[in-house]
Amino acid sequence: MKYFFVVGEASGDLHASNMMKALKEMDPDAEFMFVGGPMMRSVGGTCVIPSEKLAFMGFVDVLKHMGDIRKGASEVQMALKNFLPDVVICVDYAGFNFRYVLPFVKEKLPATKCVYYIPPKVWAWKKGRIQTLRTHTDEVLCIFPFEVGFFAKNGLSQAKYVGNPSVDAIKDFEADDNGREGLPKERYIALVPGSRLSEIRNNLPVMLRAARHFSEYKILITGAPGVPPSVYRGIEGVRAEEVCFGETHRVIKYAEVALVTSGTATLETALIGTPQVVCYAVKGGGLANFVFKNFFSIPYISLVNIIAGEDVVKELYGRDFRVSKIVDYVAPLLYNEEVRMQMRQKYADVRIALETEHRASANAAKQVTRLLGL
């Protein structure tokens, strides 16, 4: 069978490459064409456009490169027409896929199946996209169990939970973990300030000032892939020896507490079992809290709390993201073992909710091959 993947982010590159490997095991004659990154290219197939060339984030960045995006979209659409895939698999990357891929496949390639792996978080915002998923896909493969029920309530019946890639990633880490080698012997607080430049520059200074209040603890900062060390050195108060690249999971595991920027890292921290406070710098202060409370359809910003359906970790954003608040919520996690254990017990429930018998990539590949009648 012929498979066409469209991926735009580094995380999607990882998840799609794992799915491609699983598909090759199930379908030895599989042919791949894709928009993707280095991990997908290492699996094999024809890369139409490296996803790095289309990885633009934020309104201003997208607007500046709209010509490049449209040119890339035309190349992708031409490749789709020439390749005539049996199935198109969109992985995350909603802005591009919803605009240039789903409508094109629906209109120009009616015989081609369409699968969306890791759909956009329409349960939080942009609910209008549900209609497009309903009419333009044959399968929607979800990585959070609650998404299936959410979609069903909104008239989309083709959603299936296939497992969560973060669970698989943490299992792999736990199997290969070589302990504290290379990490400080002293107790420390981990700071996980995000992967984007804006997140790092806005979150890290406040996190750092809060962590310095606990002078008996060292500090380790997780360096994001692709972000040069100079970015961290340019932030006031950061010491070069505190920044650790390529060891995010180990830094989190052996920390006493982690301050974690909202995103996938909060879920990974929970799966590892380290007590955490979730932080997120957003402009607008109290206005941001008001907007979230009144205009978003979910009560939490962190994946841990969303999956659990309750307050497992403290979320500090908008007017609450300030040093004094962080210190107030970190202290019990450092000094009160009962509070630490309660959080870890809730973490265990989150992990159980996400568990599947097989890896997410294998489950996703199995759904695709079933759809194709293999």
Secondary structure, DSSP 8 states (H G I E B T S, - for coil): -EEEEEE-SHHHHHHHHHHHHHHHHH-TT-EEEEEE-HHHHHH-SEEEEEGGGG---SHHHHHHTHHHHHHHHHHHHHHHHHH--SEEEEES-HHHIIIIIHHHHHHH-TTSEEEEES---TTTS-TTHHHHHHHH-SEEEESSHHHHHHHHHTT---EEE---HHHHHHHHHHHH--TTTTS-SS-EEEEE--SSHHHHHHHHHHHHHHHTT-TTSEEEEEE-TT--HHHHHTSTT--GGGEEES-HHHHHHT-SEEEEESSHHHHHHHHHT--EEEEE--TTTHHHHHHHHHH-SSS-SSHHHHHHTS-SSEEEEGGG-SHHHHHHHHHHHHH-HHHHHHHHHHHHHHHHHH--SS-HHHHHHHHHHHHTT-
